[in-house]
Amino acid sequence: MSEYGNLKRVIVGEETYENTKYVDYTLKLFFKDNLSDYYQSDEFVKYDIPGKIIQERKDDLENLSNFLEKNKIEVVRPKPINKLKVVKTPDFKSVFYSNSNVRDLCICVQGYIICSFSSVRSRFFENQCLLDILHDEIKRGKKIICPPIPTIHKDKIDNSDWKNFKLDDSILFYEDYEILFDCANIIKVTDDDIIMNITNKNMYNGYKWLRSVLPSKINIHIICICDNHIDGTILPIKEGLFLANTCFLNKEIRDLLPKKFKKWDVVESNTKKLSYEEYDNAFLDGPRLASYEGININVLSLSPNKILVQNTFDKKNIEKLEKYKVEVIPLRFRHSTIFGGGIHCSTLDLERD
């Protein structure tokens, strides 16, 4: 199942009711490229999101769900978390919020649903919100797989700069590091081909685990293109066409793509960085977890010739895509830089034709 077949069934995320967000070392490390020095400091342990912003996000998720249903796409939703939950394992204590960005830790590849463990501790139990949905998918014939349960101990996380990571497929496994990766590091380019972004030893171990459990007919192409989630840098829109955010890259994007896809056309949505104010001027006394440029390409394909984008999507990009006979549908979806995910992150396709 690619990213762009006719969409039949999809999960739309649920946002938390909680205003206060607690921050620990693992979150700071994961979002390191998006955080200023203050937000990396020991003094920064929590921040507040105004209730108005949370409600607007919830409204937009509901509107997204309604839009998809009106287009005869079956929508299922996770169990909402109606209050802050403190969680504890033998190795750490954290706070569990919601399941808003449902694609981050789950992905459906052919007959498999892969559930991953992030290196961010607050997300350790996040897929529990999907239990009823996952059970239903088992009844529909899907196989649910996940890696060994990690400790997420600080010593088991690769904290080196991702730009210095050397991707070497000959390495069997990094013994001192756990399997920690987000499913949003993966995009489904064709029915049999996925691209996985790997920028540290934990992610690499995740690749090796996937290679050991998925059928050999599924080709896993590995690249090192951005710090973590790949769907803020590149997404396939239809066969032969990518949409890409290239403003953070230090090479031509084709130089970073797997050999099989170097000849695909690329529509570049952003070639220069923009200020947050150009996207969202909402006041926030805290960090923004995603860049506008990445959110701009975080689109959901409804079919090979139709995509759903945020209403901030540049008109010039719409014109570029229309030349490829791709219909672009803008939908209001506010505060994506604050919540760390756009329309693609907030949805998980379960079935496509």
C-alpha positions, 0 to 999 in steps of 0.5 A: 500500500503506497501513500497515494492509493484511493483512501478507504479507511483512516485514523484521525488523531485526538488532541489532549485537554491538558494545557501544561506540557512537561518536558524531559531530556528525551523530548529535548534530544528528539526536537533538538534541531527545533529548540533554542538554547533556552529550551535545551537548558535544565531550567526548561521543564514545562510550558503552557499552551492556551486553552484557545489554541488547544480547542482550535486544534481539536476543532480542526481535527474534528473538521478534518474527520468530517471532511473525510467522512463526507468524501465517503472515507471511513474514519476511526478515532483513538480513545481520547485522554481526558486528563493528564496521566502520570505513567511509570515503568521500572526505568522512568516516570513520565506524563502521557498526553494524547494520540494526536499525531497517530502516524508517528508511532504506527504505519500500515505496510501491506498486510502489516501494522508496525507499532514502534517505540519512540525515544521520547518517554512521554510517548511510551504508552501512546499506542494504547489509545489505538488498542480497539482499532488495532484489535479490529484490524486483526479481525480484518486480517492485518498482522500487528508487529512491534519490536522488543520493549525498550527501557529508554534508559539515557545510556541506551539512546544515541545522542550524537549529532545526526549530521555526523551519522554514517549510514553503513548497511554492512553493520549487523546491529549496534549492541549498546543501543535499543530499537527506538524509531518513529514510524514517521521516519518511513514513507511508502513510495510504491506498494512494495517500496518504503524509504526509511530515514535513519540518522542514529544507531537506535533508528538503524537497529529499528531498520535491521529489526524491520528487515528481519520481520517484514517479507522480502518482497518489501524493499526497504530503501535507507537514506539519511536526509533529516533529523527524524520524521521524513514526512516534513522533508519529502512525500510521494504524491503519485507514481513518479512525483515527490513533494519536497521541502528542500530549504534545510538540505545541503545537497540536491535532493536527488543526490539523497534519494535511493537510486530507484527514485532519482529520476522521479520528478520533485516539486519543491515547496520551500527553497528558503526558510520562513519565519513562524509569523508567516505561518502562525502568529498565535502567542506561545510561551514555549517551543514550536515542535515543527517548522512551517516549511516541514508542515507545508508538505505534510499533506494527505493523499486522497487518491493519486490525483487529489491531495489535502493540504493546510490552507496555508499551502502556497498558491504557487505550489498548487499551480505546480502540482496542477501541472501534474494533474493533481487537485489540491484541496486546502483545509484549515488546520491551525497551530501545526508547528505548536503540536508538532504535526500537520494533516499527514502526521494527524492521520494514519491510512489503514486501507487504500485501493 
